[in-house]
Amino acid sequence: MKEAIWNISDAQEPLIATAIHDGHDVREEVKDLLHLSDDDRLREQDPYTGDLARTAKNHIIPKKSRFEVDLNRPREKAVYVVAEDAWGLKVWKQRPHSELIERSLNQYDDFYTELHRVYDDMCRRFGAFVVFDIHSYNHRRGGPDAEPEHADGHPEVNVGTGTMDRGRWSGVVDRFIRDLSSYKSGGRSLDVRENVKFFGGNHPKWSHQTFPDSACVIAIEFKKFFMDEWTGEVYSSEFNFISEALQSTFDGVNAEIRAISRKTTAGR
């Protein structure tokens, strides 16, 4: 994964957004062996999350599809080899050979090497930093004409904090949830709940293990109410709403993480 997949500016902000399932590209040897159509792949990816990540001045947006290599899974599960790895989907025409898998895992290693460099730089610059790990999820799996899943177990925004030391980062997380929930447009606000469907994947887990005193990675899963998950059509008004709501949290989260950095520095 040698191509430019990130944009780290000199904005001097301890906030970075990622959209590691936004990518759709696959290399030719993978494409030739895939059984899934482009539409099937798109439905299980996180389209438009890259646009959400770009609203942050610092962002990382890989180009590769999760069906080539899933950067949010442990390395041994990063290539979907059998249907059980991919929600029962038949991913391949035939089982991928070991050389193809190894080339995909090389990209996985390149990504995490670069991620380590970027996060280490954020650590040196700010002491502590926040990552918005942005994803989206399907809620109409029964088909294009199916009713959506019941809202009780499917919040519009699921905030995953299961991989972090929640106590250490409570100020940041609580501020994020409060600001996101309180943003209103057209008289409505978002249904934001913590750890209902998702708790955070390998990216936040790795980050918290590697930078336990510095990295606060919040896994943010937007339900695909802002688009038609079967056709890929985006609903502009809903998408603009969640984009503006997300941006409304930036100042507060930056203030909270800077306060933690000051306390940490003062205690040394």
C-alpha positions, 0 to 999 in steps of 0.5 A: 500500500505504497500510494498516498493514503493519508493527508496529515496537514500542519494544522496543529490539531490533536484530532485525526479522522480515519475511514479505513473501509471507504476504499473500493479499489482491488488489484487485478489479481484479486479482481480476477478471482473475486466472485462478488460483484462491484455492487455487492462489494460496495454494499458491504463497504463504507461509502461516503465515510471518506467524505466525512473523514475529510471534514477533519484537517488531518485524515487517513483514507485508504483506497483499498477495498476491505475485500482485498485486505480488511485493515480493521481486523487482526492480521490473521483474519484480514483476508476473507478466505472463507464465507464465514469471514464475510457474513456468509458471502461467497467472496471468491470463485475459488480459494485464494492462493497463499501468494495472493494472500501474502501480497495482501498481508504485505499491504496490511503491514505497510498500513500499520507501519505507516499508521505507527509513524503518523500516530507516533508523530501525533504523540510527540506533537501533542502528548495525547490525540483523538482519532475519529474511526469512522464507519457505517453499517447496514440496517436493511439486510433483508433486501432492497424492499425490506423494512429497516431493522428496529431502531431499538438495537440500531442507533443512528450513531453507535459510539464504540469505546470497548477497546479503550480505558474508558475512565482515562478518556471519559472527558473526551468521549462524554463531550463527543457524545454530548455535542453530537447528540445536541446538534440539531437541524430542522428541529431534529437531532441524532440518536447517539448511543454507546456500545449498542452494536459495535465496540471497536475493531482492530484499528482502535484496539491496536492503537490503544495497545500501542499508545495506551497513554496517548491515543483515544480512538473513538469508533463511530458507526453511522447507520446507513439512513443517509443513503440507500445501502442497496443502490449506493444513492446518497440522500444529500440532506441527511448526509449534510446533517451528519457531516455538520453534526460531526464537525460540530464536535471538533472544537469541544473534543480538541479542547478536552484532549488538550486539557488532558495533555496539559494535565499529563505534562504538568504531572511529570 
